[in-house]
Amino acid sequence: MDKKKLIFASSNKDKIKEVQNILSNWEVLSLLDFPNLPEVEETESTLEGNAILKVEMIFRMTAATGLPVISDDSGLFIDALDGAPGVHSARWTGIHRDYDTQNAKVLELMQGETNRSACYRTVISYIETGKAIENFIGEMPLEIACKESEKDGFSYDKIALYNGQYVNEMPLEEKAKVSSRGLALEKLLEFLNSDE
């Protein structure tokens, strides 16, 4: 039997791989399969707002396919910084995905701070023809490290600790089970399976 298809509104190869791994019984297409589509500007003030904005726009632009669409938005929320960088995580220092500068800024702001609590939060939005948008939320509790990990890593993972371990040093399978995106995707998967 052919796999059901859906479109993931992202061109980020790391994210696409993660989504394809978890939704393994689906054929997950992405914006890489639709090179003429624009990247959607994330202009909303919440993760939910951005995820909904992206899913609605890409759903409209790919309406001819008749396929469902999912999108996500994630952020790092640090308690001692009033939730910053939050919804602005990817562009916090003004340059999109400039991870080294962002990590340095967090560590500088957190110098001498005893409350190191933080979390990653992800919202995944799902839309299909004739149905209301569904949102799925995942959260990963973290602590902010006092210095950056010496290993390569993606985004804020080099300064984020989960159970005392740098997130970028966790095995991928282990990270997928506890990451905010992984948890949100598991909720989406439950929803998709219950819909069959």
Rosetta blueprint (number, residue, H / E / L):
1 M L
2 D L
3 K L
4 K E
5 K E
6 L E
7 I E
8 F E
9 A L
10 S L
11 S L
12 N L
13 K H
14 D H
15 K H
16 I H
17 K H
18 E H
19 V H
20 Q H
21 N H
22 I H
23 L L
24 S L
25 N L
26 W E
27 E E
28 V E
29 L E
30 S E
31 L H
32 L H
33 D H
34 F L
35 P L
36 N L
37 L L
38 P L
39 E L
40 V L
41 E L
42 E L
43 T L
44 E L
45 S L
46 T L
47 L H
48 E H
49 G H
50 N H
51 A H
52 I H
53 L H
54 K H
55 V H
56 E H
57 M H
58 I H
59 F H
60 R H
61 M H
62 T L
63 A H
64 A H
65 T H
66 G L
67 L L
68 P L
69 V E
70 I E
71 S E
72 D E
73 D E
74 S E
75 G E
76 L E
77 F E
78 I E
79 D H
80 A H
81 L H
82 D L
83 G L
84 A L
85 P E
86 G E
87 V L
88 H L
89 S H
90 A H
91 R H
92 W L
93 T L
94 G L
95 I L
96 H L
97 R L
98 D L
99 Y H
100 D H
101 T H
102 Q H
103 N H
104 A H
105 K H
106 V H
107 L H
108 E H
109 L H
110 M L
111 Q L
112 G L
113 E L
114 T L
115 N L
116 R L
117 S E
118 A E
119 C E
120 Y E
121 R E
122 T E
123 V E
124 I E
125 S E
126 Y E
127 I E
128 E L
129 T L
130 G L
131 K L
132 A L
133 I L
134 E E
135 N E
136 F E
137 I E
138 G E
139 E E
140 M E
141 P E
142 L E
143 E E
144 I E
145 A L
146 C L
147 K L
148 E L
149 S L
150 E L
151 K L
152 D L
153 G L
154 F L
155 S H
156 Y H
157 D H
158 K H
159 I L
160 A E
161 L E
162 Y E
163 N L
164 G L
165 Q E
166 Y E
167 V H
168 N H
169 E H
170 M L
171 P L
172 L H
173 E H
174 E H
175 K H
176 A H
177 K H
178 V H
179 S L
180 S H
181 R H
182 G H
183 L H
184 A H
185 L H
186 E H
187 K H
188 L H
189 L H
190 E H
191 F H
192 L H
193 N H
194 S H
195 D L
196 E L
